[in-house]
Amino acid sequence: MQDTQKLTVYYPFSLSMSSFLIILFFRCRLVVQTTVAMRGTQGRLVYFLFAAVLLNPHLSLSAATPATVEGQPVEVQAETSLPLPVLQPEFTPPPPGTYSLPEIDTVKDHWLLDSTAKQVSLFNLTAGKIAVISFMYTACGDVGGCPLAAAVLQQIDRLLSARPALAKRVVLLSVSFDPERDTLARLTEVREILAPHSDWHFLTGTTPEALQAILEDFHQPVAKLWQADGNWSGLFRHVLKVYLLDAKHQVRNIYSTGLFDARLVLNDIETILQEADQQTIGQQP
C-alpha cells in the first residue's frame, strides 16, 4: 500500500530563477507532496533530494528527481508561492585576492568510509587541494540545513566543472553523521542523483568513535532530538556549518545559513590559491 505524505516547510530565503541562490530574510511557502512506497527514512530521503534540487535554480526538476529511491517508485509534485517583495539586498562577493582569510583552526587526519566501502584518509583525499567539507544527514527535515548545503555544493560542483584547471585543485566532501540510515547504498544513490561533475565524495565515519572524533575536531556539535515519550524523533539538532580548508589542513572559513553562497566560496578558493601561489613564487631562488 502506498503512503502519501504532505509536508509544509517554511524557509527564510528566496529563489532566483536566473541567478544563484541568494539568502534573503523573508519567508517563502513551499508545499511538497510526495508519494512513496513506504514510510520513514525513505520518505525523508525523497524530501532531502527534492529540496536540494528545488533550491538549485539551474537544475531541471524533472531531470533531477529520482524515479525510484532504494528500488521504490517515487512521484514528486511541488507547488511554490513567490516570496514577498520584502527587503532584498543584492549580495555581490568581493573579487578574489582583494581580501585575506586568516587561519581559524587546524584539523587532524581522520579515517572515513566512502560510498564504495573503502576506508580513506581525510588528508589523502584532500592532499594538495582546497577542501569544502559539509557534515550532513539525508533525513534532515530542515530545508535550510542539509538540503541547502547539498544544493549549494552542487552549484559549486557545476561552477568548478566549467573551470577544469581550478577543479583540479579543489575537492568537495559530504560527510554523514547518521551512518545507521545513511548506509553506503544510500550514499551511492544520493551521489548518483546529484551527479557530481567534479571531485565530490560522499562519506561517513568508519566507526561511531571515529565519526565522533572528526565532529569534535571540526567543532560540529550534533545531538539526537528525543520526543517526550523517550523515543528518538529521527532528527538531529545541529547547526549548518560548511568548512573551507587549505592544503595545509587549516580552516580558512566556516559558512552557515545566510552566507553560504557558491560564488563566495569560489572567490574564497581562488583567494587562498592566489596566496599559496604567491608564497611558492616567493620561495623560489
Beta strands, then each sheet from edge to edge (+ up, - down):
strand 1: 3-11
strand 2: 28-36
strand 3: 68-69
strand 4: 72-73
strand 5: 75-80
strand 6: 105-106
strand 7: 111-114
strand 8: 119-121
strand 9: 130-136
strand 10: 170-176
strand 11: 200-205
strand 12: 222-226
strand 13: 232-238
strand 14: 242-245
strand 15: 250-255
sheet 1: 1+ 2- 5+
sheet 2: 3+ 4-
sheet 3: 6+ 15- 14+ 9- 10- 11- 7+ 8-
sheet 4: 12+ 13-
end
